């Protein structure tokens, strides 16, 4: 089972500028992290050779992740947590040992942040 983190853990990782690969499935994080976005979050996002992460197949994601060491920290975020849990589980099954998804997704982050 993939591991989950909540808002406070994610917030600490972002504000502490901890290194991780960020799989962001279309969530607009700029409004919450305006200054950190350009300096940290944007540069950490997984880049696909073609297309958008939101429409990418699991095979495309795994192929893009194959360029990273298996021990790389990976944070997966979607709007409600469902897609991110699924992707985090697939990455874990592929051998990525530091993969986390944000439980409840961005919706939960915004709720906990309030």
C-alpha positions, -999 to 999 in steps of 0.1 A, spaced: 0 0 0 14 34 -10 21 58 18 1 90 23 10 123 38 -12 152 48 -11 190 44 14 196 72 39 171 58 35 184 23 38 220 35 70 212 54 85 195 24 77 225 1 87 253 25 119 234 35 127 230 -2 133 193 2 142 176 -30 115 154 -46 100 146 -79 65 162 -81 37 145 -100 11 171 -101 -21 160 -119 -34 195 -129 -36 211 -95 -30 248 -94 -6 252 -64 6 286 -73 -21 304 -53 -10 287 -20 28 288 -27 33 319 -50 69 326 -41 80 290 -37 62 278 -69 87 292 -94 118 285 -72 109 250 -62 76 233 -72 77 241 -109 112 228 -113 104 196 -94 75 186 -116 79 154 -137 84 163 -173 70 140 -200 86 138 -234 52 145 -250 18 155 -236 4 164 -202 7 144 -170 -31 146 -166 -37 126 -198 -6 104 -196 -9 66 -194 6 48 -165 32 34 -190 42 69 -200 46 79 -163 67 49 -155 88 55 -185 94 91 -175 102 80 -139 127 54 -151 152 83 -155 152 88 -117 168 65 -91 143 42 -73 151 58 -40 141 93 -52 114 109 -31 82 112 -51 51 132 -42 19 126 -61 -9 152 -60 -43 153 -77 -75 172 -69 -92 146 -46 -66 120 -39 -80 91 -59 -57 94 -90 -26 102 -68 -32 71 -46 -35 49 -78 -3 64 -93 17 62 -60 7 25 -57 19 18 -92 52 36 -86 57 17 -54 50 -16 -72 76 -5 -98 102 -2 -71 101 34 -61 105 31 -24 99 68 -13 66 74 -30 39 94 -12 5 107 -22 -14 135 -5 -44 119 12 -76 136 1 -57 155 -26 -56 193 -30 -92 195 -17 -79 182 16 -49 204 16 -71 235 12 -94 222 40 -66 215 65 -49 248 56 -80 269 64 
